[in-house]
Amino acid sequence: MTEFDIWGYHPNAGYQQGTDIIGYKVEATDGHIGKIDKHSEDVGSSYVVVDTGVWIFGKHVLLPAGTIKLIDIAEETVYLNRTKDEIKDAPEYDEAQQAGEPGYLDQFARYYRQAHM
């Protein structure tokens, strides 16, 4: 496996800068997990926050852009290269904590790199 920046979109993911993907459905490799609630295009820290709804009781999870395999704009669906279990076991997203801690995103980078090895 080649190393890539977990915070950047894969070149073949179909992401186009400026596209609003909030509200898109999100599919793990083994099924539906929720919808996109928040999206950041910041260079070096692009990510989506997924509202998992009843699947894991309203938990919000942060997914670095590097976990996105494909964005289907016509179907308004984002496909991930992670399983439901990998996402369920991820650290929970806390917007207030993110705003106050400069290294907050590091825990997500560590988790998703390890979960995919």
C-alpha positions as CSV (number, residue, x, y, z in Angstrom):
1,M,0.0,0.0,0.0
2,T,1.4,3.4,-0.9
3,E,1.4,6.1,1.8
4,F,-0.9,9.1,1.1
5,D,-2.0,12.1,3.0
6,I,-5.1,11.1,5.0
7,W,-6.3,14.7,4.9
8,G,-6.4,15.0,1.2
9,Y,-8.8,13.5,-1.4
10,H,-7.5,10.6,-3.6
11,P,-7.0,11.9,-7.1
12,N,-9.6,9.4,-8.5
13,A,-12.3,10.1,-5.8
14,G,-14.1,12.5,-8.0
15,Y,-14.0,15.4,-5.6
16,Q,-14.3,18.9,-7.1
17,Q,-13.3,21.9,-5.0
18,G,-16.3,24.0,-4.1
19,T,-18.9,21.2,-4.4
20,D,-21.4,21.2,-1.5
21,I,-21.6,17.6,-0.3
22,I,-23.5,18.3,2.9
23,G,-26.6,16.0,3.0
24,Y,-25.0,13.4,0.8
25,K,-25.6,9.7,1.9
26,V,-22.5,7.9,3.1
27,E,-21.8,4.3,2.4
28,A,-19.1,2.2,4.1
29,T,-17.7,-0.8,2.2
30,D,-20.4,-2.9,3.9
31,G,-23.4,-0.6,3.9
32,H,-25.1,2.7,4.7
33,I,-23.8,4.7,7.8
34,G,-25.5,8.1,7.6
35,K,-25.3,11.5,5.9
36,I,-22.8,14.3,5.7
37,D,-23.5,16.9,8.3
38,K,-20.3,19.1,7.9
39,H,-17.6,19.4,5.3
40,S,-14.2,21.1,5.4
41,E,-12.1,21.7,2.3
42,D,-9.1,23.2,4.2
43,V,-5.8,22.3,2.5
44,G,-4.0,19.7,4.6
45,S,-7.1,19.0,6.8
46,S,-10.0,18.2,4.5
47,Y,-12.7,16.0,6.2
48,V,-16.4,15.3,6.5
49,V,-18.5,14.8,9.6
50,V,-21.1,12.1,9.3
51,D,-24.3,12.1,11.3
52,T,-24.8,8.3,11.9
53,G,-28.4,8.8,13.1
54,V,-29.9,5.7,14.7
55,W,-27.2,3.4,13.4
56,I,-24.9,4.2,16.4
57,F,-27.4,6.4,18.3
58,G,-26.8,9.8,16.9
59,K,-23.0,9.7,17.1
60,H,-21.1,12.1,14.8
61,V,-17.9,10.8,13.3
62,L,-15.2,12.7,11.6
63,L,-13.7,11.1,8.5
64,P,-10.5,12.4,6.9
65,A,-10.9,13.1,3.1
66,G,-8.4,10.2,2.5
67,T,-11.1,7.7,3.7
68,I,-13.3,8.6,0.7
69,K,-13.1,6.3,-2.2
70,L,-15.6,7.9,-4.5
71,I,-18.1,10.8,-4.6
72,D,-21.0,10.2,-6.8
73,I,-22.5,13.7,-7.4
74,A,-25.4,12.4,-9.5
75,E,-26.5,10.0,-6.8
76,E,-25.5,12.4,-4.0
77,T,-23.6,9.5,-2.3
78,V,-20.1,9.3,-0.8
79,Y,-18.4,5.9,-0.8
80,L,-15.8,5.2,1.8
81,N,-12.8,2.7,1.9
82,R,-13.6,1.8,5.5
83,T,-16.0,-0.7,7.1
84,K,-18.9,0.0,9.4
85,D,-16.9,-1.4,12.4
86,E,-13.9,0.8,11.6
87,I,-16.2,3.8,11.6
88,K,-18.2,2.8,14.7
89,D,-15.0,2.3,16.7
90,A,-13.6,5.7,15.7
91,P,-13.2,8.6,18.1
92,E,-16.4,10.6,18.5
93,Y,-16.4,14.1,16.9
94,D,-16.8,17.0,19.3
95,E,-17.0,20.4,17.6
96,A,-16.4,22.4,20.7
97,Q,-13.3,20.4,21.5
98,Q,-12.0,20.8,17.9
99,A,-12.3,24.6,18.1
100,G,-10.3,24.7,21.3
101,E,-7.4,22.3,20.6
102,P,-5.0,22.8,17.8
103,G,-3.9,19.1,17.7
104,Y,-7.5,17.7,17.9
105,L,-7.4,16.2,14.4
106,D,-4.3,14.2,15.2
107,Q,-6.3,11.5,17.0
108,F,-8.4,10.9,13.9
109,A,-5.3,10.6,11.7
110,R,-3.8,8.1,14.0
111,Y,-6.9,6.0,14.2
112,Y,-7.7,5.9,10.5
113,R,-4.1,5.1,9.5
114,Q,-4.0,2.2,12.0
115,A,-7.5,0.9,11.1
116,H,-6.5,0.5,7.5
117,M,-3.2,-1.4,7.9
